[in-house]
Amino acid sequence: MPTAYNSRPYDIVVFGATGFTGTYTAEYLLGIGDKTIRWALGGRSLAKLEKVKERLIKLDESAKALDLLIADTDDPLSLDTLLSKTRVIINLVGPFTKYGTPVVEACLRQKTHYVDITGEYTWIRQIIKRFHEKAEAENIMIVPTCGFDSVPSDLGTFMVVEHLRKQHGLATESVKMSVVDIFGGLAAGTIHSGLTVMSDRSITGPQSVDPYLLSSSRGQAKPSLPWPHRDRDFHGLWQTFFIMSVVNEKIVMRSWDIQHKRGKDYGRLFTYHETQSMPFIQAMLFSVAFFVLLPLISLLTKSQFCLEKIQQMLPDSGTGPTPEERAKGYSSIEFLATAETQPYEDPVQVRGIVKGFGDPGYSDTCRMVSESALCIIKSLDTLPGKQGGILTPATAFGNVLLDRLRINNGMLFEVKEVSNP
């Protein structure tokens, strides 16, 4: 039998704390300085966990009180033991296609809420099919994509849709997003996860670009692989394919689907598309690489022999940008939301702005996944997703997470009215 939820010794366990992102997530939780949060470090190697703890103690002596919990994804009993002790788990053990499912299964057995940072949409599709109904029935929140995949996209869209509804009384017809400026490093674990998605044989090419892959109903959106074009709505900058749109667009459309079922529809005609702003030459080169090289790499990864050779050439998981490099990172993302209006009416549009002030894939990701977990710990009864299921950040946390991410200017989320001539 699961341990009574409110009598568990820990609020949060960071599972995979010895990995690159895991270590920095632990640092973020330590840096909050909230002594009311009871949390611990989890992983499969005691020696490695002890090294992480030593590192944390150098930052703050209070880390001496952190407990170290051992569990392995190949050992269900060890997962059950760990998860029975915590109210929420931050799962950072990837690739999630390989290691994530046992953790989700154990969360459902132990009635423990779950957040992670995966962008592996093929795996998310699997757990939706297998576990969504059970998670709903048990009121367990399972929330993947709580990092740069896909909090800025999902919450940014939620923010502008809510603004149009509350300030103008209008549904949303379309949202387009552009990453107008970004700088950040790349960790080995992220590359390995990307290869895992490309090598997945469970979906076809058309399915991989289907915006409704994670949804149970369909709307007006069509697959979009944009060729470079200028867009006056984004400062006249050239727009090209944004590599993370393949997961972000699916997550936003899942939010649209869930909100529709809750009676809080984004809009009857709602569509969502993402691009990235680049100078002309860079946009052209990037597009050529995307349309030529990426399909070739994807084809090669379907061969186990080629996949293993590619993986051997990559750095080991656990490596990534240095603290100095992460400190230089930033992101600036804009949204243009257009309301549903009659043809004879003036258009109503708003612009959403989301900014991060650290490395988007690591500093900001650690912030986003930690604050997602803290939403559950601090505000469970007020969360829109408290009834459980395989949810998205917007449908799980909504304005609660928006407010937490804005604290102390950690991130910027704002909406501005657009004046149309």
C-alpha positions, 0 to 999 in steps of 0.5 A: 500500500502507498504511504499516506501522502501527507505523512511522507518525509520528503516533498521533492526528490530530485531523481538523477541528481548526479547528471548534468541537469540534475546537479544544477536542479539541486543547486537551484532548489538549494539556492531558493533558501526555503527551509520549509521544503523537505527534499532529497537527492536520488540516483543509482550510485551512492558514491556519485550522490555523495560527490553532488552533496559535497558540491552543494555543501560548499555552496550552503552548509544546510546541504549537510541535512540532505538525504541520499536515496538509492534507486534504479530504473531496472529495479521496481522495488527500489523505485517503489521504496523511493517514491513512497517517501516523496510527494513529488519526483523531479525525474531527470533520468534520460533518455526517457524512452529508455528509462522514463516508463518504470518511473511513471509506473512506480508513481502511479503505484505509489500515488506520487506526482511527477515532473520531468524535462523530456522533449521526447514526444514519441515517449510522451505519446506512449505514456498518454496511451498507457497511463492517462486514464489511470492517472486521472482516476488516481488524481496523479499529476504526470507532467512531462516537458517542464523545461525549455521543452516546452514551458515557454511555448506552452505557458506563453500561448496560455498567457496570450489566450487568457488575455484575449478571453479576459480583456476582450471577451474573445476566443483565439484564432491563431498564435504564431511564435518566434524565437527572436534571440537565443544563446545557450549551450548543449549538453550531451544528454540532450543530444542523446535524447534527440537521437532517441526520438529520431531512431524511434520506429513507432511513428511514421514521418507524417506522424512526426510532424503532426501537431495533433500527435498527442491530442485525442481530437483534431482541429484546423492546424496543419503540419508546417515546415517553413521555408525562410521568409520575412515576417513583419510581425516579428520586426521584419526578421527572417523566419526559419524552422525552429528545431524544438517546434517538433515537440512544442507544437504538439504540447501546445495542441495537447493543451488546446485539446485538454482545455476544450474538454474542460470547457475552456476552449482556446478557440474553435479555429485555433492554430499554433506555429513556431519559427526562429528569427535569423539573419538571411544567410544564416536562415538559408544555411540552416534551412538547407541543413535541416531539409537535407542533413537532418533527414539523412541523420534520421535515416541513419539512426534507424539502423542500430549499427549506425546509431551505435556508431553515432552515439560513440562519437558523442560526448558522454552524458553528464557533460555540458556548458560550464557555469561561466557559459551558462551565465552568458545564456539568454532567450527572447521569444515573442508570440502574436495572438489573433482573436476570432472576430467577424470579417467586418470587425477590426482585427484584435491582436496581442503580443506575448513576450517571454524572456529567460536570463540564463542558459535556456536549456540548463539554467532556465530549465532547472528553474522551470522544472523546480518551480513546476514541482513547487507548484504541486507542493505549495498550491496543489488545491488551486492547480487547474490540473489537480484532478490528474492525468498526463498533462502539459505545463499549462493545463497542470499549473497555468497561472500558478506557474506563471506567477512563480516564474516571475518571482524576483524577475526570474523570467519575464512573461508579459502581454502587450496590446497590438495597435492595428492601422 
